[in-house]
């Protein structure tokens, strides 16, 4: 009986610690001080030559706006590669000296395949590459802000994906979630001495590192960024977080889109979360703080899953153990405080605060997504954005 009780308490602790872990990270971050640039271990070019890779799948309506935004970057050494996979490109016209419009003869159906298709068509050997979604817009200083970290010796950098649209409750809640993750999995995690997690776009790497990590793999379906960050951190590199390198990302606006998108994300977590064990134990055995901390973060369930489980365990313990129920209540309070801190530290739009009352409804759609997670990659290969475009997965 004692063994059963011990297992029961252990299971609860493994969920409970996720509630307080972000605040623990914040304390570590505060003790260590703010982001510290690593000493340069490798010679970085003064002005890196960037390949900007934009991938589109089936739909191209937003590409003119994306390319127009990129052409306004306050930087000279870059070339844009638009990979229009399974797209009609007859109406697309871009300045040939700045943009290469690539239309693969065979459908690629994968982000990484599109990236390497662009790499094989580089007009010159770019030292760095950055990945932009087909609905992103970029701040004019985006590349200059990335350069701060590349010049400091980092070989991988994640920027910030701010909301391009806040025109619905779902978009606002999607933006709130992104703010939370950018703060804790980006700024705080990096500032605590580990690596920022990758977000799928608004990220940049030395071309050599990207090819080293993914060149021998054929990653299909959602989650190439999970495989990529595993390859980077496993090689003992840190992924820097550049909070001023901003791309503006299209947020989810409809419930159907939300369910399909989250179903793929949940599917991705179940598919790749075990990589966290590998990185965590590698960090323990090699005394590598970056890997150990990063591995713990990868093992964390999606936000809505551990929140629902936390409430469930708290309610169950009202009938089993009041002290344990009280600990769950404390943990949930700590999480709420931590969530509020992330919003207050990030210049959050007032519409996002107003949308928070709809969190229960938002979570209910994610539960529906959980039920569809197993067949997520069969539901749709591309997700329609709130306007006209699709995102490749």
Buried (B, 14 or more C-beta within 10 A) or exposed (E): EEEEEEEBEEEBEEBBBBBBBBBEBBEBBEEEEEBEEEEEEEEBEEBBBBBBBBBBBBBBBBBEBBBEBBBEBEBEBBBBBBBBBBBEBEEBEBEEEEBBBBBBEEEBBBBBBBBBBBBEEBEEEBBBBBBBBBBBBBBEBBBBBBBBBBBBBBBBBBBBBBBBBBEBBBBBBBBBBBBBBBBBBBBBBBBBBBBBBBBBBBBBBBBEBBBBBBEEEEBBBBBBBBBBBBBBBBEEBBBBBBBEBBBBBBBBBBBEBBBBBBBBBBBBBBBBBEBBEBBBEBBEEEEBBBBBBBBBBBBBBBBBBBBBBBEEBBEBBEEEBEEBBEBBBBBBEBBEEBBEBBBEEBEBBEBBBEBBEEBEEBBEBBEBBBEBBEEBBEBBBBBBBBBEBBBBB
